Amino acid sequence: MNVADSIAIVTGSSSGIGQSFTEQLLQKGATVYGLSRSLERMEAHKKQLGKVGARYIPVLMDISDHDAIEHWVKHTFTDSNHYPDILINNAGLGYFDNIEDLALEKFEQMMQVNVSGVFYLTRHITPLMKANPNTCHIINIASVAALMGNPKISVYNATKYALRGFSDALFKELRYDGIKVSCFFPGSIATRFFDEIDEIEVHNGMMHPDEVAETLIFVLERSDNFLISELTMRPLQPKKS
Ligand SMILES: NC(=O)c1ccc[n+]([C@@H]2O[C@H](COP(=O)([O-])OP(=O)(O)OC[C@H]3O[C@@H](n4cnc5c(N)ncnc54)[C@H](OP(=O)(O)O)[C@@H]3O)[C@@H](O)[C@H]2O)c1
């Protein structure tokens, strides 16, 4: 794919790797719709980006709100010359706790954002990608938590395993429509993700969001018949526990 002049949607654009994805897509010449609940943070980033920020369109959106997503997609992509080429399902969150202590609202929120939100947006964007003559690409940001279970993250694990299954099935469903589907499994990255998690502090042994974003660009830029369907990323030397 030639990322220049492409139209991309990045969920969770207000922070962490979503912010880095947004920035690097813009640097490559894409137009980026960034979706998150923090409009001010996205607007501040847009300003800071200067000239390339002109192609950044921050959108206030809670991806767990199906009707809001449906409404936004319907009213944004009205012109068939302006259909999305790239969808980065990145927004997500994790709460760590023993199963009996995890508040029900936290369980519901992880399911709503990490699973339902991805389904809602993908469901409404896929028909536009099918109608788009360009080869399109959906990238789902799972985690190494989609590959192995660990104590205290059972529900986060469940959501990310779900995302892996969703991605693998969609890859097979959409390949002949000219739509690539990839799933990423990153290990720990230094972001605000850990703000809510008492057990883990951000440290130098974590990966940097910009390197994860460089990898995303590499995956997007492969030729039309070349798909990296799954990708694991790890810090070589994480903090020893
Ligand atoms: N950091 C890691 O070590 C790590 C490792 C593997 C995978 N991941 C995955 O990477 C993704 C990005 O995480 P990050 O590390 O960049 O964390 P982050 O800095 O906390 O960013 C999370 C993003 O998700 C957005 N978000 C959360 N709930 C949302 C909602 N209901 N609607 C719309 N946007 C929502 C947040 O925006 P608002 O709060 O402004 O809405 C924020 O932009 C997540 O899916 C996470 O599971 C992270």
The ligand as an SDF file (V2000), in Angstrom:
LIG
                    3D

 48 52  0  0  0  0  0  0  0  0999 V2000
    0.9330   -0.4820   26.7240 N   0  0  0  0  0  0  0  0  0  0  0  0
    1.1220   -1.7740   26.6070 C   0  0  0  0  0  0  0  0  0  0  0  0
    2.0180   -2.3700   27.2470 O   0  0  0  0  0  0  0  0  0  0  0  0
    0.3060   -2.5940   25.6560 C   0  0  0  0  0  0  0  0  0  0  0  0
    0.7710   -3.8760   25.3140 C   0  0  0  0  0  0  0  0  0  0  0  0
    0.0280   -4.6450   24.4360 C   0  0  0  0  0  0  0  0  0  0  0  0
   -1.1380   -4.1370   23.8900 C   0  0  0  0  0  0  0  0  0  0  0  0
   -1.5760   -2.8870   24.2330 N   0  0  0  0  0  0  0  0  0  0  0  0
   -2.8210   -2.4150   23.6290 C   0  0  0  0  0  0  0  0  0  0  0  0
   -2.5300   -1.2540   22.8820 O   0  0  0  0  0  0  0  0  0  0  0  0
   -3.7020   -0.4590   22.7570 C   0  0  0  0  0  0  0  0  0  0  0  0
   -3.3820    1.0000   23.0530 C   0  0  0  0  0  0  0  0  0  0  0  0
   -2.9550    1.1050   24.3870 O   0  0  0  0  0  0  0  0  0  0  0  0
   -1.8210    2.1280   24.8760 P   0  0  0  0  0  0  0  0  0  0  0  0
   -0.7530    1.3050   25.4900 O   0  0  0  0  0  0  0  0  0  0  0  0
   -1.4720    3.0940   23.8240 O   0  0  0  0  0  0  0  0  0  0  0  0
   -2.6080    2.7970   26.0930 O   0  0  0  0  0  0  0  0  0  0  0  0
   -3.1640    4.2810   26.3520 P   0  0  0  0  0  0  0  0  0  0  0  0
   -2.0510    5.2520   26.2370 O   0  0  0  0  0  0  0  0  0  0  0  0
   -3.8900    4.1650   27.6480 O   0  0  0  0  0  0  0  0  0  0  0  0
   -4.1840    4.5180   25.1600 O   0  0  0  0  0  0  0  0  0  0  0  0
   -5.4390    3.9160   25.1150 C   0  0  0  0  0  0  0  0  0  0  0  0
   -6.2890    4.6470   24.1120 C   0  0  0  0  0  0  0  0  0  0  0  0
   -7.5820    4.0010   24.0530 O   0  0  0  0  0  0  0  0  0  0  0  0
   -8.5730    5.0140   24.0760 C   0  0  0  0  0  0  0  0  0  0  0  0
   -9.8340    4.5480   24.5990 N   0  0  0  0  0  0  0  0  0  0  0  0
  -10.0710    3.8860   25.7670 C   0  0  0  0  0  0  0  0  0  0  0  0
  -11.3950    3.6770   25.9130 N   0  0  0  0  0  0  0  0  0  0  0  0
  -12.0150    4.2100   24.8210 C   0  0  0  0  0  0  0  0  0  0  0  0
  -13.3520    4.3180   24.3850 C   0  0  0  0  0  0  0  0  0  0  0  0
  -14.3580    3.8240   25.1200 N   0  0  0  0  0  0  0  0  0  0  0  0
  -13.6050    4.9280   23.2050 N   0  0  0  0  0  0  0  0  0  0  0  0
  -12.6020    5.4350   22.4560 C   0  0  0  0  0  0  0  0  0  0  0  0
  -11.3100    5.3660   22.8140 N   0  0  0  0  0  0  0  0  0  0  0  0
  -11.0190    4.7700   23.9800 C   0  0  0  0  0  0  0  0  0  0  0  0
   -7.9690    6.0930   24.9650 C   0  0  0  0  0  0  0  0  0  0  0  0
   -8.5750    7.3450   24.6760 O   0  0  0  0  0  0  0  0  0  0  0  0
   -9.5490    8.1520   25.6630 P   0  0  0  0  0  0  0  0  0  0  0  0
   -9.2510    7.7070   27.0580 O   0  0  0  0  0  0  0  0  0  0  0  0
   -9.1760    9.5460   25.3530 O   0  0  0  0  0  0  0  0  0  0  0  0
  -10.9020    7.7820   25.1870 O   0  0  0  0  0  0  0  0  0  0  0  0
   -6.5230    6.0930   24.5010 C   0  0  0  0  0  0  0  0  0  0  0  0
   -6.3690    6.9230   23.3660 O   0  0  0  0  0  0  0  0  0  0  0  0
   -4.7410   -1.0890   23.7010 C   0  0  0  0  0  0  0  0  0  0  0  0
   -5.6510   -1.8620   22.9550 O   0  0  0  0  0  0  0  0  0  0  0  0
   -3.9020   -1.9980   24.5960 C   0  0  0  0  0  0  0  0  0  0  0  0
   -4.6500   -3.0960   25.0700 O   0  0  0  0  0  0  0  0  0  0  0  0
   -0.8780   -2.0940   25.0870 C   0  0  0  0  0  0  0  0  0  0  0  0
  1  2  1  0
  2  3  2  0
  2  4  1  0
  4  5  1  0
  4 48  2  0
  5  6  2  0
  6  7  1  0
  7  8  2  0
  8  9  1  0
  8 48  1  0
  9 10  1  0
  9 46  1  0
 10 11  1  0
 11 12  1  0
 11 44  1  0
 12 13  1  0
 13 14  1  0
 14 15  2  0
 14 16  1  0
 14 17  1  0
 17 18  1  0
 18 19  2  0
 18 20  1  0
 18 21  1  0
 21 22  1  0
 22 23  1  0
 23 24  1  0
 23 42  1  0
 24 25  1  0
 25 26  1  0
 25 36  1  0
 26 27  1  0
 26 35  1  0
 27 28  2  0
 28 29  1  0
 29 30  1  0
 29 35  2  0
 30 31  1  0
 30 32  2  0
 32 33  1  0
 33 34  2  0
 34 35  1  0
 36 37  1  0
 36 42  1  0
 37 38  1  0
 38 39  2  0
 38 40  1  0
 38 41  1  0
 42 43  1  0
 44 45  1  0
 44 46  1  0
 46 47  1  0
M  CHG  2   8   1  16  -1
M  END
$$$$
